[in-house]
Amino acid sequence: MIKHKLQRNFFSLNRILTTKSGVGQNGSALIISFIFMLVILVLVGSLFEFVTQNVKATRRAVAGEQAMALADAGVDKAVSELNATAGSYTGETGTVLGTGVFDSSVANLSASLKEITVTGYAPNKTNPQASRTVKIRVSINPATVSFNYGVQVGDGGLTMAKDSSILGNVYSNGPIVGASGDVITGDAYSAGSGGRIQSFTVQGNAYAHTIQSSIVGGSAHGTALTGSTLTGHAWMNSISSCTVNGGAHYTTRTACTVSGAITTPYPGDPDPGPEPFPITDQQITDWKAAAATGGTISGGYTLAAGQSVSLGPKKISGNLNLGNNAILTLTGPLWVTGYIDAAKDSTIKLAPSYGDISEVYIADGNIDLSKEVNFVRAGSNSYILAIGLSTSPGAISVAKSADALIIYAPNGTASVSKSSVLREITAWGLSTAKDTQVIYETGLANLQFSGGPGGSWTPVRGTWREIK
């Protein structure tokens, strides 16, 4: 039945197509319809392809933006971690964040310059739709402190036991009093009308209102010279019981031998003025603030014998006690509101990441380092600065050689014993036992510390770049 219907339809269609009128009307209509449908299908297909490509391109663009955002977020994280770890952060891998993952690495270019590389993957690292890699350099602008003297003391003055020496210059706002065999290899200054240099061999020049019982390798400047020997010249108001191998400028002279030219009368040279300490109160406040950014340990902190810990930046509300052979590694500035007591053979050291950058630890109370404490620097030009803010006679006490240690006690007296060798001492007053030696290093005139204003890792302008 169906077969017969199909045959009839076929013959009918054939008659239409073979008829002149059919060719002109029905055949043309069918062909036009076919062509129109074909055009529609082509347009629809093209539009679909266009939409599909745009959707893919949009997804790739969005994924690319997400990957770039991840890379930039990784840079921010790296900078934050560098500041939180005093520069010891080296990067991380596979960190999931928001819409993707990032990897980061940190390369050391110098003690104060690093390069961060971060790759962001969206939506994942295994099968990413997009990835972006960026590099940027970060630098630290350390707080700079200039220690211009081997020893600098305030009104409390300098008192040294016999056979001690300072290899460098000395500036005191009070008297400088030594004993047999005491030597200052540089210049010595004792400020004010009460300034006095007594019982020292000063290999450089000596500046004080009164210079007595001393040997001066250079010239002597002040008001009164008595019982002393000069290799150079005397620029004094009065000289007595002395030997001057150079020329002498004076008004009065008693029992004094002068080998060179004489100029008289001479009123004497003005007294040296007081010298301010190299670290301001504001700088100390800034270091305390930098330490507090790492959080506070309440109730004090005790590191038991033989134990090790890394601290910094950190504030300790209370006292800090280090047991025998304990090792404290500084990873940032440390502020202790009480005292610091370090037991025999304990060690305070800088984290290796410091390189040639120095670090500070501060105690509002005394710092007792008299039990043979060890100090270990990071780089050859790095130091550990101990600041004791106590006003007591024992603001800081040291009893062992420590070439990595700088002592700073602006309000109290520092004491050094047991044949110690130190690099620099600044204190209101200083007393030393016999055979003590302070050896000043030229690098102390431009010492860089991690904490304080500007003492943080920050991006270097113009170094951000996209790698791929």
C-alpha positions, 0 to 999 in steps of 0.5 A: 500500500505504502509502495503504491502511494510512493509510486504515485507521489513519485510520478506526480512529482515527475510530471510537475518537474517535466511540465514547463509550468512546473519547472518555472514555478514549483521547481524554482520555489523548491530550489530557492527554499533549499538555498535559503535553508542552506544559507540559514544553516551556514549562518547559524553554524557560523554564529554558533562557532563565533559564540563558541570561540568567544566563550572559549576566549572569554574563559581563557581571558578570565583564567589569565586574569585569575592567574595573574591575580594569583601571581601578584598575590604570591608576590604580596605573600612573599614580601610579607613573609620576608618581613615576618622572618627577617628575610629568611623566607625562600618561597612555597609550592602549591599554595591554594588561594581563591580560584587557583594555585601559586608557586613562589621562590626567593633568590638572594642577589645580595644582603639587601636585595632579593628577587621573587618569582611567582607562577599563578595557575588557574583553576589548578596546577595539574590542568591549568586553563592559564598560567602567568609568571612574574618576577620582581626585586625587593630591597631592604632599606635598613636603619643606619647607625654610625658609631664613630668611636671605639668607646663613647661615654657620657657624663659617667666617664671612662675608668680603665684598670691597668694594661687595657687598650682601646684601638680607636678613638675615645670621646667622653662627656666626663673624665677619662681615667686610666692606670699603668699600661693603658693605651688609646691608639687614636685621639681622646676627647674629654668634654667640658670644664671638668674634662680630664685625661689622666694616666693614659698613653694616647697615641693620637691627639688629646683634647681636655681641659686638664691632661695629667700624668699621660703620654701623648703621641700627638699634640695636647689641646686644652687649659692645663698640662701637668706631669705629661710627655708630648711627642707633638705640640702643646696648646695650653694656658699652663704647662708644668712638670712636662716634656714637650718635644714639639712646640709649646703655646702657653701663658704660664710654664713651670718645670717644663722642657720644650724642644720646639718653638714657643708662643706666649702668651696663649689662652689655651684651646676651648674645651671640647663640647659634649657629644650626643650619642649615636642612637636617638631615643626615637630610633630605640622607640622605633625598634621597640615598635618593630619588635612588637609587630611580631606579637608579645610573650607575656610573663617572661620567657625562659630558655632551658639549658641546652635548648634552642629557639628562634625569636624576633620580631618579638616583645617579651613582657617580663624577663628573658633567661637563657640557661647553660648552653642555650642558643637564641637565634635572632630572626628580628628585633627583640624587646624585653621589658624586664632584664636579660640574664644569660647563663654560662656558655649560652649563645646569642646569634643572628639567623644566616639570612641576615648576611651583612645586616645587623640586629638589635635586642633591647632590655628596659632593665639590666643585661647580664652577659658576665657568664661567658656568653657567645655571640655569633654574627651572620656575615662578616660585617654584621653585628649584634647590638645589645641595648640596656636602658637601665640607669643602674651601675650594671646596665650591661655587664660583659665578661668574655670576648665578643667581636660580634657584640656592640654594647649600648647603655645610654642611661647607666654604666657598662662594666667589662671584665675577664680580659674581654675583647669587644668591638664598640662600647657606648654608655653613660659610664664605662668601667673595665677590668685589667687586660680589657681590649676594645678594637674598633672596626671601620665598618661601625661608622655605617652600620645597618640594622633590619628594624626601624623606619624603612627597615623592611623588605619593599618592592623596587620600583620598575623591576616588576615584569611578566615572564610568561 
